[in-house]
Amino acid sequence: MRAFGAVFVVLSGCSALIPEPVSCESVCRAPLVCVQGMCQISEQQTVDAGSLEAGLPLLDGAAPSVDAGLPALDSGLLVDAGPQAIVPICGNQELEPGEDCDDGNDSDDDDCMACRWPTSASGGHRQSCLRVKNSLYCAGANTKGQLGDGSQEAREGFVQVPGNFIDVASMAEANCAVDELGAVLCWGDCAHGALGNGAIEGCQVQTQPVAVPGVSGAVQVVGGDWFACARLANGTVWCWGHNTRGSLGRGDNATSPVPAPVSGLTGVLKISAGGYHVCALDGLGAVYCWGQGELGQLGNDAVEDSVRPLRVDLPPVVQIASGGYQNCAIDRDKRLWCWGDNSFGQLGIGTDAPLKSTAQQVQLQAGVRPSQLFGGNRVSCLRDEQGSVWCAGKNDHSQLGQGPGDQRSYFSRIPDLTVSWFGSGSRSQTVFAATNPRQFMAWGSNQNGQLGVLDRADREQPTCIAVGPTQACP
């Protein structure tokens, strides 16, 4: 494995990046030892997170495993966490801050490569994209070049976007992706500076990925309606595009066609975006949100916008997800919390009260422990520890995965479905999932062919889809 301008830290078989100029000797503390420039734990040792000294620098990177062509660990040691510090350990079957998955082993050659899911999905208003390992495929509408294949021809099947990528996000009519070297590339509709390339007045659509200048070391990207944000390996967040609701988090409402850092935000392990708001999870388990707030989506007991990050009153959190106008989070005790718009019951709290401006604990069925979240356009879903999928909210396109019917104000399980991963975009009414053994499924809205099933009929229940040359349906 090669790295560019970084030092690797090995944690029980997993690796993370310390951005230069931090030295190995300055961060390796018991039980870690410095060996040939790397902090290491011997195979015979186990790590008690509470035994690590607090105050270690943030380790949060997704630099590529260049030799294998696969994304590396997206992990993080926590900053000044005191006795609550959690060091993500690859292979312990616990989803910890900084991990996208943990399948119980530290192998880089299976469905959970280096504790980072080899799959991610995104959906805009009329298009969807699905990343399989480092290959990216898109389907659906293409009038603005949002499929990234160099054309403006709509596709009802997936077409490959040129390049190698570790993450993808969709906006209304555009997409952005992080490549294996940490650069962010965007394509599609350039309105409101959404592509981050400096163009805004009289700009031209981009039918192939174009680099966003000024952003490097990116490990994650998210998209709202007309803006995008990237999380960097150093724990900062940079945003660009539409900003009349304060979505860029930089202290003003001026739209910007170039990236700028979010004010006062550091040590970030995960970000999520809704239509016009963004939330961030830091290394201490704290959640901050900014942007549009009129539906309570900032979680600060108010219904107004904020141009700067505001902390949400929550216990320490390990995972967040945002839908169009709502958010959900999983805390360290595997409890589910949701807040924001609830006009279709998408918070899953048993009522369709219009909104909740503070985080509400969601009562799930006995024994259900959430492990992954997804927020869509007025729908929220979770995957539990047994791989079952539960959804709540709007169902006009069968996005709850259980056939046509009324909206649901509680999380209801999709029958006969066990998945290892699922996801889509915050403004999307489609959902993608991977089953075991790996096979891709999709359901929900397909009016523009965005499910990639070679037609434009909605799918009322999970349906197998073929993605790329090696993925086929029985």
HELIX and SHEET records of a PDB file:
HELIX    1   1 CYS A   24  VAL A   27  1                                   4    
HELIX    2   2 ALA A   49  SER A   51  5                                   3    
HELIX    3   3 GLY A   82  GLN A   84  5                                   3    
HELIX    4   4 MET A  113  CYS A  115  5                                   3    
HELIX    5   5 ALA A  191  GLY A  193  5                                   3    
SHEET    1   A 2 ALA A   6  LEU A  11  0                                        
SHEET    2   A 2 CYS A  14  PRO A  19 -1                                        
SHEET    1   B 2 VAL A  33  VAL A  35  0                                        
SHEET    2   B 2 MET A  38  GLN A  40 -1                                        
SHEET    1   C 2 PRO A  64  SER A  65  0                                        
SHEET    2   C 2 LEU A  70  PRO A  71 -1                                        
SHEET    1   D 4 THR A 119  GLY A 123  0                                        
SHEET    2   D 4 GLN A 127  VAL A 132 -1                                        
SHEET    3   D 4 SER A 135  GLY A 140 -1                                        
SHEET    4   D 4 ARG A 155  VAL A 161 -1                                        
SHEET    1   E 4 PHE A 165  SER A 170  0                                        
SHEET    2   E 4 ALA A 174  ASP A 179 -1                                        
SHEET    3   E 4 VAL A 184  GLY A 188 -1                                        
SHEET    4   E 4 GLN A 206  ALA A 211 -1                                        
SHEET    1   F 4 ALA A 218  GLY A 223  0                                        
SHEET    2   F 4 PHE A 227  LEU A 232 -1                                        
SHEET    3   F 4 VAL A 237  GLY A 241 -1                                        
SHEET    4   F 4 SER A 256  PRO A 261 -1                                        
SHEET    1   G 4 VAL A 268  ALA A 273  0                                        
SHEET    2   G 4 HIS A 277  ASP A 282 -1                                        
SHEET    3   G 4 VAL A 287  GLY A 291 -1                                        
SHEET    4   G 4 SER A 306  ARG A 311 -1                                        
SHEET    1   H 4 VAL A 317  SER A 322  0                                        
SHEET    2   H 4 GLN A 326  ASP A 331 -1                                        
SHEET    3   H 4 LEU A 336  ASP A 341 -1                                        
SHEET    4   H 4 LEU A 355  VAL A 362 -1                                        
SHEET    1   I 4 PRO A 370  GLY A 376  0                                        
SHEET    2   I 4 VAL A 379  ASP A 384 -1                                        
SHEET    3   I 4 VAL A 389  GLY A 393 -1                                        
SHEET    4   I 4 ARG A 408  ARG A 413 -1                                        
SHEET    1   J 4 VAL A 419  GLY A 423  0                                        
SHEET    2   J 4 THR A 430  THR A 435 -1                                        
SHEET    3   J 4 GLN A 439  GLY A 444 -1                                        
SHEET    4   J 4 ARG A 459  CYS A 464 -1                                        
END                                                                             
